Amino acid sequence: MNEKFFDLKKEKQDRMINAALKIFAKNGYAHASTDDIVKEAGISKGLLFHYFINKIGLYSFIYDYSARFISLEMTSLVDKTDNDYFSLQLQIKSSYASVMKSYPYMVAFMYSTLNEDVVEAMQEVFDKKEILPKKIREYLDYANTSAIAEGTDISRLDEMIDYTSEAVMRKALSINEERPENYLTEIKKHIIMLRNFNR
């Protein structure tokens, strides 16, 4: 990646980032077309490749940028002094909604990478895979789960909330409903329902 990308105006950077996020999130690496990305961004293919050389370079940059951006958003929005499991889950998902205000497809892109099966793409981001999970574990590993129903497998509960979060997000984006507040309203209902089941 050409570091001069960051010399571009922020609006142009974000246009390129958002275009790549959208196309990769909707199509996966194999079916994401750089033609579609440049069309979405309103730039030339030459400009895209001036900064990212090739498709895999762009994918790698987008992954790293997304993992770090979401992690920073969590750092500023999740209360480390709160150790209630469901409250922390809601704060994490609230940070996702905050990310979506600037980058509507960023979290959806990160979810999509969990199902990526193109070896080249998987290898390219392998050393960055732990950035976001590590940040999430900083909060959830120390959450108080004593109020959760006895015998509940917490790791499966984590997965259930993540699967629900991804489904809610994908449903909204599939109908071009790119409003973070709607995502947050829906995921909040699910988390509150799970909390009530575990009382």
LINBEL-V103342 format. One line per field, one symbol per residue. ss: DSSP state (A for helix, B for strand, O for the rest). phi: phi as a letter, one per 20 degrees, with the letter a starting at -180 (. if undefined). burial: 1 if it has 16 or more other ideal C-beta (glycine too) atoms within 10 Angstrom, else 0. Layout:
ss: ???
phi: ???
burial: ???
This chain:
ss: OOAAAAAOOAAAAAAAAAAAAAAAAAAAAAAOOAAAAAAAAOOOAAAAAAAAOOAAAAAAAAAAAAAAAAAAAAAAAOOOOOOBAAAAAAAAAAAAAAAAAAOOOAAAAAAAAOOOOOAAAAAAOAAAOAAAAAAAAAAAOOOBOOOOOOOOOAAAAAAAAAAAAAAAAAAAAAOOOOOAAAAAAAAAAAAAAAAAAOO
phi: .effgfeffgffgfffffffgffffedmffdfdfffffffemcefgfgffecmbffffgfffffffgfffffffgedeefeedfgfffgfffffffffgffecgdfffffffffdfceggffffdgfdfegfgffffgeffdfedfefggnfeffffgfgffffgfffffffffdleedgffgfgfffgffffffffee
burial: 0000000000000011111111111101100101011101101000011011001111111111111011101100010000001111111111111111001111111111100100001001100000110011001100100001000000001100110111011001100000010111011001100110000
